[in-house]
Amino acid sequence: MNTRHTLPGDIERTSMSIIAAELKERGIVLPPEHEAVVKRVIHTTADFDYAETLRFTPRAVELGQAALRRGVPIVTDTNMAKAGISRPSLEKLGCTLHCFMAEAEVARLAKERGLTRAAVSMERAARECPGAVLAVGNAPTALLRIVELMEEGLRPALVIGVPVGFVNVEESKELLFSACEAHGVPAIAAMGRKGGSNVAAAICNALLYAATETLDPAARGWQ
């Protein structure tokens, strides 16, 4: 057992070095503008498939960072994703963070209309935070509702579409990506079945760290 790396910053730096070396061994060369996001997701999941399955619309990372620097809010589809997003980075940029899934009014409307709470929560996001970063890591129905809302004129700053599962997951990501391309909305999506709230949070954190110039953990005050 290797017990040399015990401090958080050292562990993260060493992990990123291992990821970079293994990507090289696999013959995978990441576009420089995508590197921080892809490596952060691999760091979170230990799954190198994301180097192949993460898709980006043109300038998605650049535009996402620019939006965060303007202080746009982030809306997630789960409180788990919300819990994993860096509060210090949000505070530096003046960004707020929201998840409407557990609110009683969202649950009531979802039941009355025969929809999922995730779909209704995206409607709430469209009303209250129309130019937000929307980070979806769990619910394909959230992505499908976002597509419908974009057809009605919604233009998020960025959509992160990484739900995980077996029912409507792959289809919802394909529809989302096509809709974002058609409407000029930046998007980052994990194509296929894989994803999750942890992946959504990891992508948000990669963008936040880049936007605050704290990709190196030392810049976040970690040893």
Salt bridges, closest charged atoms under 4 A:
ASP10 OD2 - HIS5 ND1 2.75
GLU12 OE2 - ARG40 NH2 2.90
GLU12 OE2 - ARG220 NH2 2.73
GLU22 OE2 - ARG26 NH2 2.87
GLU35 OE2 - LYS39 NZ 2.54
ASP47 OD2 - LYS194 NZ 2.78
ASP49 OD2 - LYS194 NZ 2.61
GLU62 OE2 - ARG59 NH2 2.93
GLU103 OE1 - ARG124 NH1 2.50
GLU105 OE2 - ARG108 NH2 2.51
GLU112 OE2 - ARG108 NH1 2.53
GLU123 OE1 - ARG113 NH1 2.66
GLU123 OE2 - ARG145 NE 2.74
GLU128 OE2 - ARG124 NE 2.38
GLU148 OE1 - ARG145 NH1 2.87
GLU151 OE2 - HIS183 NE2 3.22
GLU152 OE2 - ARG145 NH1 3.90
GLU170 OE2 - ARG193 NE 3.96
GLU174 OE1 - ARG55 NH1 3.81
ASP216 OD1 - ARG13 NH1 3.22
